[in-house]
């Protein structure tokens, strides 16, 4: 049940964020603006919140003596780096796609 709820929530988020991109199909300036706004929202709102929750969960796992806590911590650090570098990734993809 929990796994299905997470999958449903992820699908809803992707659909909600991609709707403006489909609406702007054929208008490269609007699509580029949508990508910039999405990356900005990811870095400033969603990313830090998820990163802090991940650090808290790893800290609790370490305090409880969980053997996999360091592995989970590596995932949190890797995910945080990916989130905080997302604007650079979007800029790279835009340059590769023709600079719109």
N, C-alpha and C positions, 0 to 999 in steps of 0.2 A: 504494500500500500504506500509506504513512504517513498519507495523508488519510483512508483508511478506518478506520485504527486510531484516529485522533483522533476521528472521528465516532462510532465504537463506544464509546469511552471517555466521550465527552460524553453519549451516550444512556444509558449505564449509570449515570452519576452522577445524571442527572435522574431516572431511574427509582428509584434508591435513595433519593434525597431526597424524592421525592413519595409513596413508599409510606406513610409515617405520615399524610400528609394524606388519602389515600384511606381509610385505616383509621379516621380521625376524622371521616369524612363525616357531617354531621348534628350534630356536637358542636362548636359554634363556639368554645368555650373551648380545646379541644384543638387545633383548627386554628390559632387565634391563637398558642398556645404553640409549635406547630410552626414557624410563620412567624418568630416571634421567635428561636427556636433556630437556624433555618437562616440568618437574617441575621447572628446572632452568630457562627456558625461561619464564614461567608463573610468577615466582617470580621476576625476574630481569627486564623484559621488559614490559609485558602486565599488570601485577598486579599493579605496582605503577601508571601507566598511568590511568588506570580505577579508581583507588582509588582517585587520585587527581581530576579527572573530577567529580566523585561523591561528593567529599567534596565541590567543587566549586558550583555544582548544589544545594546542600543542603544550602550552605551559601546564595546563591541568593534567594532561597525559604524563608529562614528565614528573609532576608532583605525585601522581598515583603509582609511578614505577612501571609504566607501560614500556615494553621492550621495543615497540615500533614507533616510539615518540620521535626519535631522531630522524627516521625515514619520513614521517609525516611533516616534520619541521623542514626537511629539504624540499618537500612538495610545496609547502607554504612559501618558502623563499623563492622557489622557481616560479610559482604562480604570481607572486607579488612582483617579481621582475618583469614577467610578461605583461601584467596589467599596467605597470608604470611605464613600460616602454611601448605601449600600444600606439601612442601618437606618432612615435618614430616609425613604427611598422606601417601605419596608415600612410604616412608621408612617402615612405619607400614604395609602397604599392601604387600610390598615385603617380609617382615618377615613372615607374615601370609600365603603367597602363597608358601613358601618354600625357601626363601632367594636367589632368583636368582638375 
